[in-house]
Amino acid sequence: MKVQFSLDGMLTPNTEVEIGGSIYFLKNHYSPYYQLDLVVIEGGRLCLYFRTTDDIPQNLMVHRNYIKLYPHVGSVGLVVLSKDTHGHDDADLTYDVVTCEPDEDGRAVFHHRRFEATIEYPRCCNLNCNVSKRYLLEQGFACVQHEVHDGHDSIEVFSAGPRC
């Protein structure tokens, strides 16, 4: 399975963020040294946990690499694209989209929506993470899950699989 992600809010001046790991991780979390391992919404925060790949130099090795963002309407969000290809015929694509929207009281809360579709080749290779809910629906994706974080429970958005 191939995974890509796009994280919004890291460059917004008033976004509250907590980062664990090294300075190198902070500046290079999209590098091939790190793989997205787990995404959850818990404690009112969007939490991304990363694992290091075997290619990382020892001097850059830090075991706790994570980014936690507090809700901020309109700027904090995430799109994770998971692609499971079937040769050169088609691929099963899953988009996990996390947005931050105001609730009835105007407080910022996270919404998780999962969109799925089987897309034929070569079109399946041309899709990326820069998408919106409207675009996905126009492309034939179905919204198969919609969860709103209540501030108490944990929502698992994405998992790369079993952990050691």
C-alpha positions in Angstrom: 0.0 0.0 0.0 1.3 3.5 -0.9 0.4 6.4 1.4 0.7 10.1 0.8 -0.5 12.9 3.1 -1.0 16.6 3.1 -1.1 18.5 6.4 -2.5 22.1 6.7 -1.9 24.5 9.6 1.8 24.1 10.2 2.6 27.5 8.7 -0.4 29.4 10.1 0.9 31.8 12.7 -1.8 31.2 15.3 -2.0 27.4 15.1 -1.1 25.7 18.3 1.1 22.8 17.7 3.1 20.3 19.8 6.0 18.5 18.1 8.0 15.6 19.4 11.3 14.4 17.9 14.3 16.3 16.5 14.7 19.6 14.8 15.5 17.6 11.7 12.1 15.8 11.9 10.3 19.2 12.3 11.8 20.5 9.1 11.7 17.2 7.1 8.6 15.2 8.2 7.8 14.7 4.5 11.2 13.1 3.8 11.7 9.4 3.0 13.2 9.0 6.5 9.8 9.1 8.1 6.5 7.2 7.4 3.1 8.2 8.6 2.2 5.4 11.1 -0.9 6.5 12.9 -3.3 9.4 12.9 -5.9 9.8 15.7 -8.0 12.6 17.0 -7.8 12.6 20.8 -8.0 15.1 23.6 -9.2 17.7 21.1 -6.1 17.4 19.0 -5.2 16.0 15.6 -2.3 13.7 16.4 0.1 12.3 13.7 2.7 9.7 14.7 5.6 8.7 12.5 8.0 5.8 12.4 11.5 6.1 11.1 12.6 4.0 8.1 15.7 1.9 7.9 17.4 4.5 5.7 17.7 7.1 8.4 21.3 7.8 9.6 21.9 6.9 13.2 22.7 10.5 14.1 19.1 11.5 13.1 17.4 8.6 14.9 14.8 9.7 17.4 12.1 7.2 18.4 9.2 9.6 19.3 8.3 11.6 16.2 4.9 13.2 16.3 2.9 16.3 15.5 -0.2 17.3 17.4 -2.3 20.2 16.2 -5.0 21.9 18.2 -8.2 22.8 16.3 -8.3 26.1 14.3 -11.2 26.6 11.9 -10.2 27.0 8.3 -6.5 26.3 8.7 -5.9 23.0 10.4 -6.6 19.9 8.4 -5.2 16.7 6.9 -5.7 14.5 3.8 -4.3 11.0 3.8 -4.4 9.0 0.5 -4.0 5.3 0.7 -3.6 3.4 -2.6 -3.7 -0.3 -3.0 -3.0 -1.2 -6.7 -4.0 -4.3 -8.6 -1.3 -4.5 -11.2 -2.0 -2.1 -14.1 -5.8 -2.5 -14.1 -7.1 -0.4 -11.2 -6.5 0.6 -7.6 -8.6 0.9 -4.4 -8.2 4.4 -3.2 -9.1 5.7 0.3 -9.0 9.3 1.3 -9.2 10.1 5.0 -10.0 13.8 5.2 -9.9 15.7 8.5 -11.3 19.2 8.6 -11.8 21.7 11.4 -15.3 23.2 11.5 -17.3 25.2 13.9 -20.0 23.4 16.0 -23.3 24.9 17.0 -21.6 26.9 19.7 -18.9 28.2 17.4 -16.2 26.1 18.9 -13.7 24.5 16.5 -14.1 20.7 16.3 -12.5 18.1 14.0 -14.5 16.1 11.5 -13.2 12.9 9.9 -14.6 11.7 6.6 -13.5 8.6 4.7 -14.0 8.4 0.9 -13.5 5.2 -1.1 -13.5 4.2 -4.7 -11.9 1.8 -7.1 -10.4 3.8 -10.0 -9.1 2.4 -13.3 -5.6 2.7 -14.6 -4.1 5.2 -15.5 -6.4 7.7 -13.8 -5.7 6.1 -10.4 -2.0 7.1 -10.7 -2.9 10.8 -11.4 -4.8 11.5 -8.1 -3.0 13.2 -5.2 -3.6 14.6 -1.8 -4.7 18.1 -2.8 -8.4 17.4 -2.9 -11.7 18.6 -1.3 -14.9 16.8 -0.4 -16.7 18.2 -3.4 -13.9 17.1 -5.8 -13.9 13.6 -4.4 -17.7 13.2 -4.8 -17.4 14.6 -8.4 -14.8 11.9 -9.1 -17.0 9.1 -8.0 -15.8 8.5 -4.5 -18.4 7.6 -1.8 -18.3 9.0 1.7 -18.4 5.8 3.8 -17.7 7.3 7.2 -18.2 10.6 8.9 -17.2 11.2 12.5 -17.2 14.3 14.6 -14.8 14.5 17.5 -16.7 15.1 20.8 -13.6 16.0 22.8 -13.7 12.9 24.9 -13.4 9.7 22.8 -10.6 8.9 20.4 -11.1 8.6 16.6 -8.6 6.5 14.6 -8.2 8.2 11.2 -5.4 6.2 9.7 -3.2 3.3 10.7 -0.3 1.9 8.7 -0.8 -1.5 10.3 0.6 -3.5 13.1 3.2 -1.9 15.3 6.1 -3.7 17.1 
